[in-house]
Amino acid sequence: MEIKLTTQEIRTILQGCQYTLRLVGSSKDYRRLQSSEYFSTSNHVVLNDAFNVLAEIVNAIDDVEQATEK
């Protein structure tokens, strides 16, 4: 089954994910967890990395739209 989303819907979902990640990252409990000596990920990424990746994807979508509107 294929899910059909418009470009605007995709952008909105990704931006919502960014907002959610920002909320989680700003919570006192998450900051405490991430600063723990036991906090580790297999490739050393942190929540802010995921936020930045989503921002790059949204920017790439914007670039494609601007390029194809010409």
DSSP file (Angstrom, degrees, kcal/mol; ACC not computed):
  #  RESIDUE AA STRUCTURE BP1 BP2  ACC     N-H-->O    O-->H-N    N-H-->O    O-->H-N    TCO  KAPPA ALPHA  PHI   PSI    X-CA   Y-CA   Z-CA
    1    1 A M              0   0    0      0, 0.0     2,-0.4     0, 0.0     0, 0.0   0.000 360.0 360.0 360.0 126.5    0.0    0.0    0.0
    2    2 A E        -     0   0    0      2,-0.0     2,-0.5     0, 0.0     0, 0.0  -0.790 360.0-141.1 -97.1 133.6    1.4    3.3   -1.1
    3    3 A I        -     0   0    0     -2,-0.4     2,-0.6     2,-0.0     0, 0.0  -0.815  14.9-148.8 -91.9 128.2    0.8    6.4    1.1
    4    4 A K        +     0   0    0     -2,-0.5     2,-0.4     0, 0.0    -2,-0.0  -0.877  23.9 168.4-103.8 118.2    0.2    9.5   -1.1
    5    5 A L        -     0   0    0     -2,-0.6     2,-0.1     4,-0.0    -2,-0.0  -0.966  29.7-127.4-126.6 143.2    1.4   12.7    0.4
    6    6 A T     >  -     0   0    0     -2,-0.4     4,-2.4     1,-0.1     5,-0.2  -0.414  32.8-107.4 -78.2 164.5    1.7   16.2   -1.1
    7    7 A T  H  > S+     0   0    0      1,-0.2     4,-2.6     2,-0.2     5,-0.2   0.902 122.5  52.3 -59.0 -40.9    4.9   18.0   -0.9
    8    8 A Q  H  > S+     0   0    0      1,-0.2     4,-2.6     2,-0.2    -1,-0.2   0.897 108.2  50.3 -63.9 -39.8    3.3   20.4    1.6
    9    9 A E  H  > S+     0   0    0      2,-0.2     4,-2.4     1,-0.2    -1,-0.2   0.905 110.8  49.5 -64.5 -40.9    2.2   17.5    3.8
   10   10 A I  H  X S+     0   0    0     -4,-2.4     4,-2.5     2,-0.2     5,-0.2   0.938 112.3  47.7 -62.1 -46.9    5.7   16.0    3.7
   11   11 A R  H  X S+     0   0    0     -4,-2.6     4,-2.6     1,-0.2     5,-0.2   0.918 111.9  50.3 -60.7 -43.7    7.2   19.3    4.8
   12   12 A T  H  X S+     0   0    0     -4,-2.6     4,-2.1     2,-0.2    -1,-0.2   0.904 110.9  48.5 -62.8 -42.8    4.6   19.8    7.5
   13   13 A I  H  X S+     0   0    0     -4,-2.4     4,-2.2     2,-0.2    -1,-0.2   0.936 113.0  47.5 -62.9 -46.6    5.2   16.3    8.9
   14   14 A L  H  X S+     0   0    0     -4,-2.5     4,-2.1     1,-0.2    -2,-0.2   0.902 112.3  49.1 -63.2 -40.9    9.0   16.8    8.9
   15   15 A Q  H  X S+     0   0    0     -4,-2.6     4,-2.3     2,-0.2    -1,-0.2   0.855 109.1  53.6 -67.3 -33.7    8.7   20.2   10.5
   16   16 A G  H  X S+     0   0    0     -4,-2.1     4,-2.4    -5,-0.2    -2,-0.2   0.888 107.5  51.0 -65.3 -38.8    6.4   18.7   13.2
   17   17 A C  H  X S+     0   0    0     -4,-2.2     4,-2.7     2,-0.2    -2,-0.2   0.908 108.9  51.4 -63.7 -41.3    9.1   16.1   13.9
   18   18 A Q  H  X S+     0   0    0     -4,-2.1     4,-2.4     2,-0.2    -2,-0.2   0.931 109.9  49.2 -59.7 -45.6   11.6   18.9   14.3
   19   19 A Y  H  X S+     0   0    0     -4,-2.3     4,-2.2     1,-0.2    -2,-0.2   0.913 111.3  49.6 -60.5 -43.7    9.3   20.6   16.7
   20   20 A T  H  X S+     0   0    0     -4,-2.4     4,-2.6     1,-0.2    -1,-0.2   0.917 110.7  49.5 -62.8 -44.1    8.8   17.4   18.7
   21   21 A L  H  X S+     0   0    0     -4,-2.7     4,-3.0     1,-0.2    -1,-0.2   0.884 109.3  52.5 -62.5 -38.1   12.6   16.8   18.8
   22   22 A R  H  X S+     0   0    0     -4,-2.4     4,-1.5     2,-0.2    -1,-0.2   0.904 109.4  49.5 -64.6 -40.0   13.1   20.4   20.0
   23   23 A L  H  X S+     0   0    0     -4,-2.2     4,-0.5     2,-0.2     3,-0.2   0.943 113.5  45.3 -62.3 -47.5   10.6   19.8   22.8
   24   24 A V  H >< S+     0   0    0     -4,-2.6     3,-1.4     1,-0.2     6,-0.3   0.940 112.4  51.7 -61.1 -46.9   12.2   16.6   23.9
   25   25 A G  H 3< S+     0   0    0     -4,-3.0    -1,-0.2     1,-0.3    -2,-0.2   0.763 107.5  52.9 -63.4 -25.6   15.7   18.1   23.7
   26   26 A S  H 3< S+     0   0    0     -4,-1.5    -1,-0.3    -3,-0.2    -2,-0.2   0.543  85.3 107.8 -87.8  -5.9   14.6   21.1   25.9
   27   27 A S  S <X S-     0   0    0     -3,-1.4     4,-2.3    -4,-0.5     5,-0.2  -0.483  71.7-133.8 -75.9 142.8   13.3   18.9   28.7
   28   28 A K  H  > S+     0   0    0      1,-0.2     4,-2.2     2,-0.2     5,-0.2   0.892 105.2  53.7 -60.4 -41.6   15.3   18.7   31.9
   29   29 A D  H  > S+     0   0    0      1,-0.2     4,-2.4     2,-0.2    -1,-0.2   0.908 108.9  47.9 -63.3 -41.7   15.0   14.9   32.0
   30   30 A Y  H  > S+     0   0    0     -6,-0.3     4,-3.1     2,-0.2     5,-0.3   0.936 110.6  50.8 -66.5 -43.5   16.3   14.5   28.5
   31   31 A R  H  X S+     0   0    0     -4,-2.3     4,-1.7     1,-0.2    -1,-0.2   0.890 110.6  50.7 -59.3 -38.2   19.3   16.8   29.1
   32   32 A R  H  X S+     0   0    0     -4,-2.2     4,-0.5    -5,-0.2    -1,-0.2   0.934 111.9  47.0 -64.3 -45.5   20.0   14.8   32.3
   33   33 A L  H >< S+     0   0    0     -4,-2.4     3,-1.3     1,-0.2     6,-0.2   0.936 112.2  49.1 -61.4 -47.4   19.9   11.5   30.4
   34   34 A Q  H 3< S+     0   0    0     -4,-3.1    -1,-0.2     1,-0.3    -2,-0.2   0.811 109.0  53.0 -65.8 -29.0   22.1   12.8   27.5
   35   35 A S  H 3< S+     0   0    0     -4,-1.7    -1,-0.3    -5,-0.3    -2,-0.2   0.538  85.6 111.6 -84.0  -5.0   24.7   14.2   29.9
   36   36 A S  S X< S-     0   0    0     -3,-1.3     3,-1.3    -4,-0.5    -3,-0.0  -0.387  75.2-129.4 -67.3 144.4   25.0   10.8   31.7
   37   37 A E  T 3  S+     0   0    0      1,-0.2    -1,-0.1    -2,-0.1    -4,-0.0   0.694 110.0  57.5 -65.1 -17.6   28.3    9.0   31.3
   38   38 A Y  T 3  S+     0   0    0     -5,-0.1     2,-0.5     2,-0.0    -1,-0.2   0.541  79.4 105.8 -90.5  -8.7   26.1    5.9   30.4
   39   39 A F    <   +     0   0    0     -3,-1.3     2,-0.3    -6,-0.2    -5,-0.0  -0.612  45.8 148.4 -76.0 122.1   24.4    7.7   27.5
   40   40 A S        -     0   0    0     -2,-0.5     2,-0.3     3,-0.0     6,-0.0  -0.988  31.4-159.1-154.8 143.2   25.8    6.3   24.2
   41   41 A T    >   -     0   0    0     -2,-0.3     3,-1.3     1,-0.1     5,-0.0  -0.889  35.1-112.3-119.9 157.5   24.6    5.7   20.7
   42   42 A S  T 3  S+     0   0    0     -2,-0.3    -1,-0.1     1,-0.3     0, 0.0   0.793 118.0  27.9 -62.2 -28.5   26.3    3.3   18.2
   43   43 A N  T 3  S-     0   0    0      2,-0.1    -1,-0.3    -3,-0.0    -3,-0.0   0.127 112.5-109.5-120.7  21.8   27.4    6.2   16.0
   44   44 A H    <   +     0   0    0     -3,-1.3     2,-0.2     1,-0.2    -2,-0.1   0.745  65.3 150.1  62.6  29.2   27.7    8.9   18.6
   45   45 A V        -     0   0    0      3,-0.0     2,-0.3     4,-0.0    -1,-0.2  -0.601  28.1-159.5 -88.6 155.3   24.7   10.9   17.4
   46   46 A V    >>  -     0   0    0     -2,-0.2     3,-1.2    -6,-0.0     4,-1.2  -0.783  37.3 -93.4-124.9 171.9   22.6   13.0   19.7
   47   47 A L  H 3> S+     0   0    0      1,-0.3     4,-1.9    -2,-0.3     3,-0.2   0.847 122.2  59.9 -56.8 -38.1   19.1   14.4   19.4
   48   48 A N  H 3> S+     0   0    0      1,-0.2     4,-2.4     2,-0.2    -1,-0.3   0.829  98.8  59.0 -62.5 -31.0   20.3   17.7   17.9
   49   49 A D  H <> S+     0   0    0     -3,-1.2     4,-2.2     2,-0.2    -1,-0.2   0.917 105.3  48.7 -62.1 -43.1   21.8   15.7   15.0
   50   50 A A  H  X S+     0   0    0     -4,-1.2     4,-2.2    -3,-0.2    -2,-0.2   0.902 110.2  51.8 -63.9 -40.9   18.4   14.3   14.1
   51   51 A F  H  X S+     0   0    0     -4,-1.9     4,-2.0     1,-0.2    -2,-0.2   0.928 110.5  48.3 -59.7 -45.8   16.9   17.8   14.3
   52   52 A N  H  X S+     0   0    0     -4,-2.4     4,-2.1     1,-0.2    -2,-0.2   0.866 108.8  53.2 -65.4 -37.2   19.6   19.1   11.9
   53   53 A V  H  X S+     0   0    0     -4,-2.2     4,-2.2     2,-0.2    -1,-0.2   0.927 108.8  49.4 -63.4 -44.8   19.1   16.3    9.5
   54   54 A L  H  X S+     0   0    0     -4,-2.2     4,-2.5     1,-0.2    -2,-0.2   0.894 109.1  53.0 -61.5 -39.0   15.4   17.0    9.3
   55   55 A A  H  X S+     0   0    0     -4,-2.0     4,-2.4     1,-0.2    -1,-0.2   0.905 108.4  50.3 -62.6 -41.3   16.2   20.7    8.7
   56   56 A E  H  X S+     0   0    0     -4,-2.1     4,-2.4     2,-0.2    -1,-0.2   0.892 110.1  50.2 -63.8 -39.5   18.5   19.7    5.8
   57   57 A I  H  X S+     0   0    0     -4,-2.2     4,-2.3     2,-0.2    -2,-0.2   0.925 110.5  48.7 -65.7 -44.4   15.8   17.6    4.3
   58   58 A V  H  X S+     0   0    0     -4,-2.5     4,-2.3     1,-0.2    -2,-0.2   0.915 112.1  50.1 -61.3 -42.3   13.2   20.3    4.5
   59   59 A N  H  X S+     0   0    0     -4,-2.4     4,-2.4     1,-0.2    -2,-0.2   0.897 109.0  51.6 -62.7 -40.2   15.7   22.7    2.9
   60   60 A A  H  X S+     0   0    0     -4,-2.4     4,-2.3     2,-0.2    -1,-0.2   0.894 108.6  51.1 -64.3 -39.7   16.4   20.3    0.1
   61   61 A I  H  X S+     0   0    0     -4,-2.3     4,-2.4     2,-0.2    -2,-0.2   0.925 110.3  49.5 -61.7 -44.1   12.6   20.0   -0.5
   62   62 A D  H  X S+     0   0    0     -4,-2.3     4,-2.5     1,-0.2    -2,-0.2   0.902 109.7  51.9 -60.8 -41.4   12.4   23.8   -0.7
   63   63 A D  H  X S+     0   0    0     -4,-2.4     4,-2.5     2,-0.2    -2,-0.2   0.911 109.5  49.2 -62.4 -43.2   15.4   23.9   -3.1
   64   64 A V  H  X S+     0   0    0     -4,-2.3     4,-2.2     1,-0.2    -2,-0.2   0.926 111.7  49.1 -62.7 -44.4   13.7   21.3   -5.4
   65   65 A E  H  X S+     0   0    0     -4,-2.4     4,-1.1     1,-0.2    -2,-0.2   0.909 112.3  47.3 -62.7 -42.0   10.5   23.3   -5.4
   66   66 A Q  H  X S+     0   0    0     -4,-2.5     4,-0.5     1,-0.2     3,-0.3   0.903 113.2  48.9 -66.1 -40.2   12.2   26.5   -6.2
   67   67 A A  H  < S+     0   0    0     -4,-2.5     3,-0.5     1,-0.2    -2,-0.2   0.852 113.4  45.8 -68.1 -34.8   14.3   24.9   -9.0
   68   68 A T  H  < S+     0   0    0     -4,-2.2    -1,-0.2     1,-0.2    -2,-0.2   0.617 100.9  67.1 -87.4 -11.6   11.2   23.3  -10.6
   69   69 A E  H  <        0   0    0     -4,-1.1    -1,-0.2    -3,-0.3    -2,-0.2   0.685 360.0 360.0 -77.4 -17.7    9.0   26.4  -10.4
   70   70 A K     <        0   0    0     -4,-0.5    -1,-0.2    -3,-0.5    -2,-0.1   0.475 360.0 360.0 -76.9 360.0   11.2   28.2  -12.9
